Amino acid sequence: MPLAMAKHILLKDRASAEALLKELNQGADFSKLAQKHSLCPSKKRGGDLGEIRKGDLVPSVDKVIFTMPIKTLHGPIKSKFGFHIIWVYFRQA
């Protein structure tokens, strides 16, 4: 079964996600922004979701984690929880 590791930042609205994505693209530290802004409990770990198996997360996030290029910022990705910025740092088929 496919396995991945990723970090994410969960935000309430698209505008907030776009603003943080801009900061990240300018070199801001992902973990620090996650700790400060994310609505997800993973913010305590800098947004790190740990090991993820395909199907563990909501479909829109799962799709990004298992199909988009790794070590690249992705977002804002809409889910029922809000808007995500995702950075996948490991994936195994």
N, C-alpha and C positions, 0 to 999 in steps of 0.2 A: 504494500500500500504506500502511495506517495507520502513523503514527509517533508515538512518545511519548517523554517524558523523565521520569524518576522517580528518587527516592532510596529506599533501603530499609535496614532493619536486620534482620539475620538472627540469630536466637537459637536456642538448643538446645531450650528448653521453653516451653510456653504461659505458665506463671507469670512467667517473666522477661520475656516479650513484653508481658504485661498490665501489669507493673510499669513498664516503660519507656513504654508507651502512656499510662499515667496521668501520668508526668512530662512527657511531650510535651504532653498536654492542659492541663497547668498552666503551659506556657510554656517548657519546657526547649528548648535548642538541638538540633535534629535532627542536624546535622552533628557536633557534639561528642559526642552520645550514640552515634552510629554509629561514630565513630573509637574510642571507648572500649569498646563492647560487641559490635559486629557480628562475626560469624564469617566474613563474606564479604570477599574481597580488596578490594571496593569501599569498605571502611571507610577506606582511605587517602585517598579522595576525599570523605569525609564521607557515604558511602553512595550517592553519585551513580552511577547505572548508565549515564549518557550516553544516546545515541540508541538507542531500542529499536524494533524492528519487530515487528508481530504475529507470534507464533510463535517468537520468539527465546528466550523463557523458559519455565519449567515452566507447565503449563496453569492452575494455581490462581493464580499470580502474574500471568500474562498476562491472565487474565480481569479481574482487579481493575484492572490498568493501562489496559485498553482499554474497560472498560464502566462503571466507577464514577466518581463526580464527581471532578474535579480540584481540587487545592489543599485537600484534605481528608485527614486521616489515616485509614488503613484497616488493620485487623488486630485480633488476630493472624490471619494467613493461613497455613494449614498447607501444607507441601510435603514432598517427600521429603528436603529438606535441613534442615528445622526449621520455625520459625515466623517469619514476616516481618511487619514494620510497614512500610507503603508510603505514600509521599507522591508523587503524580503532579503535576508542575508544568507540563507542557505536553503537549498531544495535538492531532494533526492527522489528519483523516479521510483 
